[in-house]
Amino acid sequence: MEENKILEALADRLAYCTKEVLTADEVSRYTGISKSYLYKLTMNREIPHYKPTGKLVFFNRREVEQWLQNNRIKTESELNQEAQSYCRKNK
């Protein structure tokens, strides 16, 4: 029984990786973002999306992945390197 759930989850993940256009349900499951928050993001035009009929919402998987990678937080090591470079330049 547990094995079936794992296989279903893997099949879902594989489907998301092969599909180019995703529904709100699929984006919600793929990203872990709740559907209500996802709709809030679309309403505020914070996530790229499409409404071909003016009602149904669709997402381009690659655009969602790019959106997820916005506002990257630098590591402590990267910040230290930048600080050292800045200090060397300003001596």
N, C-alpha and C positions, 0 to 999 in steps of 0.2 A: 504494500500500500504506500509506504513512504517513498519507495523507489519510483512509483508512478507520479507522485507529486514532483519529485526532482526532475523526472523526464519531461513533464509538462512545463515546468519552469524553464528548462533548457530549450524546449521547442519554442516557447514565447520569446526568449532572448534571441534565438536564431532568426525568428521571423522579423524582429525589429531590425536586425542587422542587414537583412536582405530587402526589406521594403523601403522605398524611397519616401512615400507619403504615409503619414501616420494620423490616426484619429486622436481625439483628446484622451480617450480611454487608454490607448496604446502609449501615448506620451506620458501619461500619469504613471502607468506601470513601469515603463522604461526608465524614467527618471526618479521615481519615488515621490514626485510632487503630487499633492492631492489635486483632484479635479477641480475643486472649488478655488484653490489658489491658482491653478493653471488658467481658469476662466478669468480670474482677477487680473492676471498678467496680460491676458489677451485684451481685456477691456481697457487696461491702462497702456496698451501698445508697448509693453516691455519685452515681449517675446515675439519673434517673427511667426506669423501664421497667415493662413489663407481662408477666405470665405467665398467660394465660387458661387454659391447660391444666395449669399447674404445671410445665411442662417447657420449652416453646418460649418464647423471649424476643423481645418486640417493643418498639418505641420510637415515641413520638410525635415526628415531625420537629420541630415547633415547640418542644417541651420540650427536645429535644436542642440546638437552636439557642440557647435561653435558657440552658441549662446551660453551653454553650461560652462564653457571654458573662459568666459569673460571675467574681468576683474581678478586675475590671478594674484594670489598673495605670495610675495617673495619669501624665500626661506631666510632664516637667520644668517646663514652662510652668505647668501647673495647680498643681503643688506650690509654685512660686514665688509665684503669685497668692494661694494660701491662706496662705502664710507672711506675705506683705505685709498681708493682711487681718487676720490674727491680731495682728501687731505694731501696726497702727493701732488696733485695739480695746483693746489693753492699755497704751496710752500714758496 
